Amino acid sequence: MKLTFLKWRTQSALRRNKSLRTSTPYKKANTVGVIFSVEDRQKHDDIKEFVKKLEQDGKQVQVLEFLPKMKENYEFLFDFFTIKDLNFWGKIDNAKAAHFSQTAFDYLFYVDSEHNPLVLHLLAQSKAHCRVGKHMTEVEPFFEFMIENKGTLRGLMDNMYSYTKQLR
């Protein structure tokens, strides 16, 4: 039932969100968000490397992770939210997640191979100027820039980085 309410809230947020959507040239971008679902240690390490690369380019980076049940939060390095933060009415009650979705990032990277309904809800509410994610037809309204990727998540992050860096 919670997920049904969440789906309705997500569709409503997508319709009502009138945030300015632009693609700032990468060199002029200052703030970057990264959101992902925890899977394994390798993905965690790849995300850390991706964040480090963005920071080396002079970007201020905020990271938020969705922590599924029975998954380990490696190093407790990033802010996170869980399914326990989803109330009966499909609202995510987590201050870090709320702050993240209200931040007007120049770029917001969503790094998952399969889309997560809780993360999609935050993307629907997001004030980010350009939301970047893996291309899947059913989630096109959530993104301004989508990357086609048939390889690994590391390959997806590399493609996100290289294509975004080419924006002028």
Secondary structure, DSSP 8 states (H G I E B T S, - for coil): -HHHHHHHHHHHHHHH---------GGG--EEEEEEE---HHHHHHHHHHHHHHHHTT-EEEEEEE--TT---GGG-SEEE-GGGB-TTS-B--HHHHHHHHS--SEEEE--SS--HHHHHHHHH---S-EEEE--GGGGGG-SEEE---S-HHHHHHHHHHHHHT--
